[in-house]
């Protein structure tokens, strides 16, 4: 790829294609395209995150609370959440306009009217989230990544929890330490690991 998937406006013609992935325990056909993250398949990190997500109600998360996917790409995490939780409001955000377009298209084809797709600046400022789920864009660089987390982790509601999947070789351990030091009001721990990926949990008591 000769451009970054985190560009606001990817260059090149939009050439959508269908792929089949497993979301919410069943095969689904979705649309992807070049210029977004992992257009050929459900990437390994996201698949591990979706497979290892706990029952967050057992963690005290209100079952009706909104859920946020930060850096949605073509929508895998948000689509999985919306399919599994038809009673919940799900938000998917990305700076990449092509990602947002694809996520909207996939939500429409799957009949997910409760999935809201938006640019980060268009999320209502007063909205708090019971859950944040993300395969964060590590390759944007440490400063940009920290800015993203400083923007969204404070938006966790009471008893809210964030799960982030990060490859160990891309700094999962150091990112976990930084989150714990930066957000002293959150309980931060490693919630799981598999095939070189760590799942970082940050929970508001």
Residue pairs with C-beta under 8 A, 6 or more apart in sequence:
1 34
1 35
3 10
3 11
3 12
3 35
4 139
4 140
5 35
5 36
5 37
5 73
5 96
5 99
5 137
6 37
6 71
6 95
6 96
6 137
6 139
6 140
7 35
7 95
7 96
8 95
8 96
8 97
9 96
9 97
9 98
10 34
10 35
10 36
10 96
10 97
10 98
11 35
12 34
12 35
14 33
14 35
14 98
14 101
15 33
15 34
16 31
16 32
16 33
16 102
16 105
17 31
17 32
17 33
17 39
18 29
18 30
18 31
18 32
19 29
19 30
19 32
19 40
19 41
20 27
20 28
20 29
20 30
21 27
21 28
21 30
21 41
21 42
21 76
22 28
22 42
23 30
23 50
23 76
23 79
23 80
23 83
24 79
24 80
24 83
24 84
25 84
26 83
28 79
28 83
28 110
29 109
30 74
30 75
30 76
30 79
30 106
30 109
30 110
31 74
31 102
31 105
31 106
31 109
32 38
32 39
32 40
32 74
32 102
33 39
33 74
33 98
33 102
35 96
35 98
36 73
36 74
36 96
36 98
36 99
36 102
37 43
37 71
37 73
37 74
37 99
37 135
37 137
38 46
38 73
38 74
39 74
42 76
43 135
44 195
44 197
45 135
45 165
45 166
45 167
45 197
46 76
46 77
46 135
46 165
48 165
48 192
48 194
48 195
48 197
48 199
49 77
49 133
49 135
49 163
49 165
49 197
49 199
50 76
50 77
50 80
51 194
52 191
52 192
52 194
52 199
53 133
53 163
54 191
56 130
56 131
56 161
57 63
59 159
59 161
59 203
60 159
61 130
61 131
61 159
61 160
61 161
62 130
62 157
62 159
63 85
63 87
63 88
64 87
64 88
65 88
65 128
65 129
65 130
65 131
65 157
65 160
66 88
66 89
66 90
66 91
66 127
66 128
66 129
66 130
66 131
67 78
67 81
67 85
67 88
67 89
67 90
67 91
67 129
67 130
67 131
67 132
67 133
68 90
68 91
68 92
68 93
68 123
68 129
68 131
68 132
68 133
68 152
68 155
69 75
69 77
69 78
69 81
69 90
69 91
69 92
69 93
69 132
69 133
69 134
70 93
70 132
70 133
70 134
70 136
70 148
70 152
71 93
71 94
71 134
71 135
71 136
71 137
71 148
72 78
72 92
72 93
72 94
72 99
72 100
72 103
72 117
73 94
73 96
73 99
73 102
73 103
73 135
74 99
74 102
74 103
74 106
75 92
75 99
75 102
75 103
75 106
75 107
75 115
75 117
77 92
77 133
77 134
77 135
78 90
78 91
78 92
78 103
78 107
78 115
78 117
79 103
79 106
79 107
79 110
79 112
79 115
81 88
81 90
81 131
81 133
82 88
82 90
82 107
82 110
82 112
82 114
82 115
83 110
83 112
86 114
88 114
89 114
89 116
90 112
90 114
90 115
90 116
91 115
91 116
91 117
91 118
91 123
91 127
91 129
92 100
92 103
92 107
92 115
92 116
92 117
92 118
93 117
93 118
93 119
93 120
93 123
94 100
94 103
94 119
94 120
95 119
95 120
97 119
100 117
100 118
100 119
103 115
103 117
104 117
107 113
107 115
107 117
120 151
127 155
128 155
128 156
128 157
128 160
129 155
129 156
129 157
129 160
130 156
130 157
130 159
130 160
130 161
131 160
131 161
131 162
131 163
132 152
132 153
132 155
132 156
132 160
132 161
132 162
132 163
132 164
133 162
133 163
134 162
134 163
134 164
134 165
135 164
135 165
136 145
136 148
136 149
136 164
136 166
137 144
137 145
137 148
138 145
138 166
138 167
138 170
138 171
138 175
139 170
140 148
142 171
145 175
146 178
146 182
149 179
149 182
150 182
152 162
153 162
153 179
153 183
153 186
153 202
154 183
156 162
156 186
156 202
156 204
157 204
158 204
159 203
159 204
159 205
160 203
160 204
161 201
161 202
161 203
161 204
162 200
162 201
162 202
162 203
163 191
163 199
163 200
163 201
164 175
164 199
164 200
164 202
165 197
165 198
165 199
165 200
166 172
166 175
166 197
166 198
166 200
167 196
167 197
167 198
168 193
168 196
168 197
168 198
169 196
172 197
172 198
172 200
173 198
175 200
176 188
176 189
176 190
176 198
176 200
179 186
179 188
179 200
179 202
180 186
180 188
183 202
185 204
186 202
186 203
186 204
187 201
187 202
187 203
187 204
187 205
188 200
188 201
188 202
188 203
189 200
189 201
190 198
190 199
190 200
190 201
191 199
191 200
191 201
192 198
192 199
193 199
